[in-house]
Amino acid sequence: MKKPVIFNIQKFSVHDGPGIRSTVFFKGCPIRCKWCHNPESQNYHAELMKNKDGVEETIGKEYPIKELVNELLKDQLFYDQSGGGVTFSGGEVMTQPQHYVVETARRLHGRGINLAIDTCGVAPEENFAKILPFADLFLYDLKFTSSQLHEKYTGIGNELVLSNLKYLSEKNANIQLRLIMLEGLNADDQSIQDVVDWLRENNVNVVGISLLPYHKLGKDKYERLNRKVELFETPTDERMAEIKRYFENKGYLTTIGA
């Protein structure tokens, strides 16, 4: 069985779904968001990256399923007490070897552990169909409703993003829509209205919307990988509050931050 490369298992995470969680970061992503704050997640293979002391370290390792599940089960008490669980993130978990992902999800599900899938939506629909029986929540990233803008800033159009979002909604999946907010790109009134219009026109139901203000915290990672970084601007707190009110007035449970 081919194993994916995992570059981090973050314990006691409170930003990747409800409650206290363990987030598994799978290495490899089919898109290249210009604002990505985890550039070490982009390639599907292990690679060298300098640590903060300037020493090169290998980023990424393979885990047998049993080893990964046992590691995640260590914190089940915290999941149960807080209403938390495990989140599969990335990179993009839905483009990893799906026999590995689905089997791991099945074993966690069998132990009563809540599972969230953090996804950009750029993956075959059949992969979402396979994980659906074991996933309690999808943290679904939507960058742009415009395919042209999506391709400009991620390298790929958004046709799969939108079709998979509709598919999950049709299957009555719990979807928390995540919108990264970038000043000058998608935080204007028209872009915000376009999101609501698209959701309503396509009868897509979401349990809530998370507004994620862009940040520059990953800047040093690019330097440690010897890559160039493009920086963007963050909407003001006042603007974020305005966007939140807009979505709330349209009937969506909306939060700022994950």
C-alpha positions in Angstrom: 0.0 0.0 0.0 1.4 3.4 -1.0 1.6 5.7 1.9 1.2 9.5 1.8 3.9 11.8 3.3 2.8 13.5 6.5 4.7 16.6 7.6 3.0 17.4 10.9 0.6 16.0 13.4 -0.5 19.0 15.4 -2.0 18.1 18.8 -4.4 20.3 20.8 -5.5 22.2 17.7 -8.5 24.5 18.2 -8.6 26.1 14.7 -9.4 23.1 12.5 -12.9 22.3 13.6 -14.9 22.1 16.8 -13.3 21.2 20.1 -9.8 20.1 20.8 -8.4 18.3 17.8 -5.4 16.6 16.3 -4.7 17.8 12.8 -2.8 15.6 10.4 -1.1 17.6 7.7 -0.6 15.6 4.5 2.1 16.8 2.2 1.2 17.6 -1.4 -1.3 19.9 -3.1 -2.6 20.2 -6.7 -2.8 24.0 -6.5 -0.4 26.8 -5.7 -2.2 29.6 -3.8 0.1 32.6 -4.0 -0.7 33.4 -0.4 -0.1 29.8 0.9 1.3 30.0 4.5 2.4 26.4 4.5 4.7 26.2 1.4 6.3 23.0 2.8 2.9 21.4 2.2 2.9 21.8 -1.5 5.2 19.0 -2.8 4.1 15.4 -2.4 7.5 14.2 -1.4 9.7 14.8 1.7 12.1 17.7 1.2 14.8 19.6 3.0 14.0 22.8 4.8 16.2 25.0 7.0 15.0 25.3 10.6 15.1 28.6 12.5 18.8 27.9 13.3 19.6 27.6 9.6 20.1 23.8 9.8 18.5 21.7 7.1 15.9 19.2 8.2 13.8 16.6 6.4 10.2 17.7 6.2 7.8 14.8 5.9 7.6 11.1 6.8 5.5 8.1 6.1 3.3 6.4 8.8 1.8 2.9 8.6 -1.9 3.3 9.2 -1.8 1.5 12.5 0.9 3.8 13.8 -1.0 6.9 12.7 -4.2 5.7 14.2 -2.5 4.8 17.5 -0.9 8.2 17.7 -4.3 9.9 17.2 -6.0 7.7 19.7 -3.7 8.9 22.5 -5.8 12.1 22.8 -9.3 10.6 22.5 -10.1 11.6 26.0 -9.6 15.3 25.0 -11.7 14.8 21.9 -14.5 13.2 23.9 -14.5 15.9 26.6 -14.3 18.9 24.3 -16.5 17.7 21.4 -13.4 17.6 19.2 -11.7 15.0 17.1 -9.3 14.6 14.2 -8.9 16.8 11.2 -7.2 15.7 7.9 -5.5 18.7 6.4 -2.7 19.5 4.1 -1.6 20.2 1.5 -4.7 18.4 0.1 -5.8 15.2 1.8 -8.3 14.4 -1.0 -5.5 13.9 -3.5 -3.5 11.5 -1.4 -3.6 7.7 -1.8 -7.3 7.2 -1.0 -7.0 3.6 0.1 -4.8 4.9 2.9 -7.0 8.0 3.8 -10.3 6.1 3.7 -9.0 3.1 5.8 -7.6 5.5 8.4 -10.9 7.4 8.5 -12.8 4.1 8.8 -10.7 3.0 11.8 -11.2 6.4 13.5 -14.9 6.3 12.8 -15.1 2.8 14.3 -13.6 4.3 17.5 -16.3 7.0 17.6 -13.9 9.8 16.7 -15.2 12.9 14.9 -13.4 13.5 11.6 -13.2 16.8 9.7 -11.8 17.1 6.2 -10.0 20.3 5.3 -10.1 20.6 1.6 -9.6 23.0 -1.3 -12.0 20.9 -3.4 -9.6 20.2 -6.2 -9.9 16.4 -6.3 -12.0 13.8 -8.1 -15.6 13.6 -7.0 -15.2 9.8 -6.4 -12.7 10.6 -3.7 -15.3 12.6 -1.8 -17.8 9.8 -2.3 -15.4 7.3 -0.7 -14.7 9.5 2.4 -18.3 10.6 2.9 -19.4 7.7 5.2 -16.7 8.5 7.7 -16.5 12.3 7.6 -18.5 14.4 10.0 -17.5 17.8 8.7 -15.9 19.4 5.6 -13.9 22.5 6.1 -14.3 23.7 2.5 -12.1 26.5 1.1 -13.6 28.8 -1.5 -11.1 31.3 -2.9 -13.1 32.9 -5.7 -16.4 32.2 -7.5 -14.6 33.4 -10.7 -12.7 30.6 -12.4 -10.5 33.2 -14.1 -9.3 34.7 -10.8 -9.0 31.2 -9.3 -6.6 30.2 -12.1 -4.7 33.5 -11.9 -3.9 33.1 -8.2 -3.8 29.3 -7.7 -2.8 28.0 -11.1 -6.0 26.0 -11.7 -9.6 27.0 -12.5 -12.3 26.4 -10.0 -14.6 24.1 -11.9 -13.9 21.1 -9.6 -14.1 23.3 -6.5 -17.6 24.4 -7.3 -18.8 21.0 -8.6 -17.6 19.1 -5.5 -19.1 21.7 -3.3 -22.5 21.2 -4.9 -22.0 17.4 -4.7 -21.3 17.5 -1.0 -24.3 19.7 -0.4 -26.5 17.3 -2.4 -25.3 14.5 -0.2 -26.3 16.5 2.9 -22.7 16.7 4.1 -21.9 19.2 6.9 -20.0 22.0 5.2 -18.2 24.8 6.9 -17.3 27.2 4.2 -13.9 28.9 4.6 -13.2 32.2 2.9 -9.6 33.6 3.1 -10.0 37.3 2.9 -7.4 39.3 0.8 -7.7 43.0 0.5 -8.0 44.0 -3.2 -8.8 40.5 -4.4 -12.0 39.1 -2.8 -12.9 41.4 0.1 -14.9 43.9 -1.9 -18.7 44.1 -1.9 -19.1 42.5 -5.3 -17.0 39.5 -4.5 -18.9 38.9 -1.2 -22.2 39.2 -2.9 -21.0 36.8 -5.6 -20.5 34.1 -3.0 -24.0 34.4 -1.6 -25.5 34.5 -5.1 -23.7 31.4 -6.1 -24.7 29.5 -3.0 -28.3 30.4 -3.4 -28.4 29.9 -7.2 -27.0 26.4 -6.7 -29.0 25.5 -3.6 -25.8 24.8 -1.7 -26.3 24.5 2.1 -23.5 25.2 4.6 -23.6 25.0 8.4 -21.6 28.2 8.6 -19.0 30.5 7.1 -15.5 31.1 8.5 -13.8 34.4 7.4 -10.0 33.9 7.5 -8.1 37.2 7.3 -4.9 36.8 5.3 -1.7 36.8 7.4 2.0 36.8 6.6 3.1 34.2 9.2 4.4 31.8 6.5 6.9 34.4 5.0 9.9 33.0 6.8 9.1 29.4 5.5 9.6 30.5 1.9 13.0 31.9 2.8 14.0 28.6 4.6 12.9 26.7 1.4 14.8 29.1 -0.8 11.6 30.1 -2.6 10.2 33.5 -3.5 7.1 34.8 -1.7 4.4 37.1 -2.8 2.7 39.2 -0.1 -0.8 40.5 0.1 -2.8 42.9 2.3 -5.2 42.0 5.0 -8.6 43.7 5.3 -9.0 45.9 8.3 -10.8 44.8 11.4 -13.6 47.1 10.5 -13.9 45.7 7.0 -13.9 42.1 8.3 -16.7 43.1 10.7 -18.7 44.5 7.8 -18.3 41.3 5.8 -19.4 39.3 8.8 -22.5 41.4 9.2 -23.3 41.0 5.5 -23.3 37.2 5.6 -25.2 37.2 8.9 -27.9 39.4 7.4 -28.2 36.8 4.6 -28.8 34.1 7.2 -25.4 32.5 7.5 -23.8 31.7 10.9 -20.5 33.5 10.4 -17.3 33.7 12.4 -14.0 35.6 11.9 -11.1 33.1 12.2 -11.2 29.3 12.1 
